[in-house]
Amino acid sequence: MAAGTFQTKHKVFIGLIIFTILFSVGAWYKPYVWAEWVSGTVTEKIPKAGEVPNKILVELDEGNFVETFTNEDIGWRLKKNSGDIQANVKVGEHYEFKVSGRRSHWLSTYRNVVKYREDTEE
């Protein structure tokens, strides 16, 4: 009976470790899978330069600060229109952007624009 209890405790412990690892990985990658809509006014557009992707600086309505978004094609999202977005978005105009990803100062990564639409509520 003691051996069975020992094995059960190990199975529960290993299960908790696996759950914790999967939860941590899922929490990190969630922003890359599920995109969110944000709205704001475009303050600047920075064109692609070599390997550096297009960037769009947006003064967000929430938080009242400027956030930089990249605007690059994403194969697994079937997004192939970064050039069109960069050309059509105008500085000074108000838009809603669907963005995915995570801003990391350490890795110097930005959230990416998936799509946009003109904000009709302003």
VOPAGU-2260 file (C-alpha; in pm, 1 decimal, decimal comma):
REM VOPAGU-2260
SITE   aa  ch    i         X         Y         Z
SITE  MET   A    0       0,0       0,0       0,0
SITE  ALA   A    1     285,2     238,2      73,5
SITE  ALA   A    2     437,9     181,4    -271,0
SITE  GLY   A    3     106,5     270,9    -440,9
SITE  THR   A    4      80,6     593,0    -242,7
SITE  PHE   A    5     439,0     679,7    -333,7
SITE  GLN   A    6     365,9     632,7    -705,2
SITE  THR   A    7      47,4     837,1    -684,4
SITE  LYS   A    8     230,4    1125,7    -516,5
SITE  HIS   A    9     495,8    1117,3    -789,0
SITE  LYS   A   10     231,1    1117,7   -1062,4
SITE  VAL   A   11      56,7    1416,0    -903,3
SITE  PHE   A   12     389,0    1600,6    -860,4
SITE  ILE   A   13     493,7    1533,8   -1221,1
SITE  GLY   A   14     146,6    1635,9   -1341,5
SITE  LEU   A   15     173,3    1965,9   -1152,8
SITE  ILE   A   16     516,8    2033,2   -1301,3
SITE  ILE   A   17     390,1    1964,1   -1654,9
SITE  PHE   A   18      83,4    2183,3   -1596,0
SITE  THR   A   19     300,3    2468,4   -1464,8
SITE  ILE   A   20     533,4    2449,1   -1764,9
SITE  LEU   A   21     246,6    2441,0   -2015,5
SITE  PHE   A   22      65,6    2725,0   -1839,4
SITE  SER   A   23     380,7    2939,3   -1836,2
SITE  VAL   A   24     450,3    2878,8   -2205,6
SITE  GLY   A   25      85,0    2948,5   -2291,5
SITE  ALA   A   26      81,7    3270,7   -2091,0
SITE  TRP   A   27     395,3    3392,2   -2270,9
SITE  TYR   A   28     266,8    3312,1   -2622,1
SITE  LYS   A   29     -95,9    3419,7   -2572,3
SITE  PRO   A   30     -37,8    3774,0   -2706,1
SITE  TYR   A   31     109,5    3627,4   -3025,0
SITE  VAL   A   32    -192,0    3406,9   -3089,1
SITE  TRP   A   33    -478,6    3633,4   -2981,2
SITE  ALA   A   34    -463,5    3986,7   -3111,9
SITE  GLU   A   35    -633,2    4285,8   -2951,8
SITE  TRP   A   36    -776,6    4608,9   -3087,6
SITE  VAL   A   37    -626,3    4940,3   -2973,2
SITE  SER   A   38    -710,0    5288,8   -3096,5
SITE  GLY   A   39    -510,6    5605,2   -3129,3
SITE  THR   A   40    -367,5    5874,6   -3350,3
SITE  VAL   A   41     -69,7    5804,4   -3574,9
SITE  THR   A   42     212,4    6040,3   -3482,2
SITE  GLU   A   43     487,7    5910,8   -3710,9
SITE  LYS   A   44     562,1    5644,2   -3972,4
SITE  ILE   A   45     909,6    5499,3   -4010,6
SITE  PRO   A   46     972,4    5317,9   -4340,6
SITE  LYS   A   47    1150,8    4985,9   -4369,0
SITE  ALA   A   48    1529,6    5016,9   -4377,2
SITE  GLY   A   49    1715,2    4700,6   -4474,7
SITE  GLU   A   50    1624,5    4432,5   -4222,0
SITE  VAL   A   51    1448,8    4678,2   -3989,4
SITE  PRO   A   52    1070,2    4649,3   -4047,1
SITE  ASN   A   53     820,7    4931,2   -4099,0
SITE  LYS   A   54     718,0    5102,9   -3777,8
SITE  ILE   A   55     411,4    5307,1   -3688,0
SITE  LEU   A   56     409,9    5531,5   -3380,7
SITE  VAL   A   57      63,2    5571,3   -3231,7
SITE  GLU   A   58     -54,2    5792,7   -2946,1
SITE  LEU   A   59    -295,2    5554,6   -2775,8
SITE  ASP   A   60    -628,9    5669,6   -2637,1
SITE  GLU   A   61    -588,1    5448,6   -2330,3
SITE  GLY   A   62    -295,7    5545,0   -2113,0
SITE  ASN   A   63    -221,7    5863,5   -2307,2
SITE  PHE   A   64     122,5    5754,8   -2428,2
SITE  VAL   A   65     289,0    5679,1   -2760,1
SITE  GLU   A   66     353,1    5315,7   -2846,5
SITE  THR   A   67     560,9    5192,0   -3137,3
SITE  PHE   A   68     422,3    4905,1   -3345,2
SITE  THR   A   69     604,6    4712,5   -3613,5
SITE  ASN   A   70     426,0    4656,2   -3940,6
SITE  GLU   A   71     565,1    4344,7   -4103,2
SITE  ASP   A   72     421,2    4046,3   -4287,0
SITE  ILE   A   73     342,3    3739,6   -4075,9
SITE  GLY   A   74     329,7    3415,7   -4270,3
SITE  TRP   A   75     144,4    3205,0   -4014,5
SITE  ARG   A   76    -126,7    3474,9   -3985,3
SITE  LEU   A   77    -144,8    3501,1   -4365,8
SITE  LYS   A   78     -70,3    3873,9   -4338,6
SITE  LYS   A   79      97,2    3992,1   -4658,0
SITE  ASN   A   80     -16,3    4354,3   -4672,2
SITE  SER   A   81     233,6    4545,2   -4458,5
SITE  GLY   A   82     324,7    4770,0   -4751,7
SITE  ASP   A   83     -40,5    4859,7   -4810,9
SITE  ILE   A   84     -95,0    4937,2   -4442,4
SITE  GLN   A   85     217,7    5153,4   -4431,6
SITE  ALA   A   86     107,5    5344,6   -4743,7
SITE  ASN   A   87    -257,4    5392,6   -4642,8
SITE  VAL   A   88    -218,1    5494,2   -4278,0
SITE  LYS   A   89    -180,1    5871,9   -4254,9
SITE  VAL   A   90       1,7    6071,9   -3987,1
SITE  GLY   A   91    -242,3    6272,2   -3774,9
SITE  GLU   A   92    -536,3    6041,8   -3847,1
SITE  HIS   A   93    -717,0    5830,3   -3586,4
SITE  TYR   A   94    -735,6    5452,5   -3640,1
SITE  GLU   A   95    -809,8    5127,8   -3465,1
SITE  PHE   A   96    -526,7    4875,9   -3493,9
SITE  LYS   A   97    -544,7    4503,6   -3437,5
SITE  VAL   A   98    -206,2    4417,9   -3285,7
SITE  SER   A   99     -43,0    4097,0   -3172,4
SITE  GLY   A  100     273,5    4018,7   -2986,6
SITE  ARG   A  101     445,9    4155,5   -2683,9
SITE  ARG   A  102     655,2    4466,2   -2620,9
SITE  SER   A  103     988,0    4365,8   -2473,1
SITE  HIS   A  104    1247,0    4630,0   -2390,0
SITE  TRP   A  105    1510,0    4362,1   -2322,2
SITE  LEU   A  106    1459,0    4188,1   -2656,1
SITE  SER   A  107    1375,3    4511,6   -2840,6
SITE  THR   A  108    1053,9    4364,4   -2983,2
SITE  TYR   A  109     730,8    4547,8   -3056,3
SITE  ARG   A  110     369,6    4446,7   -3103,6
SITE  ASN   A  111     287,2    4400,2   -3472,5
SITE  VAL   A  112      -3,6    4553,8   -3663,1
SITE  VAL   A  113    -220,6    4275,0   -3803,7
SITE  LYS   A  114    -488,0    4499,2   -3956,7
SITE  TYR   A  115    -636,9    4843,5   -3915,1
SITE  ARG   A  116    -958,2    5033,2   -3972,2
SITE  GLU   A  117   -1054,9    5397,8   -3959,2
SITE  ASP   A  118   -1194,3    5488,1   -3620,4
SITE  THR   A  119   -1546,4    5619,7   -3674,1
SITE  GLU   A  120   -1614,9    5699,2   -3306,3
SITE  GLU   A  121   -1378,7    5993,0   -3272,0
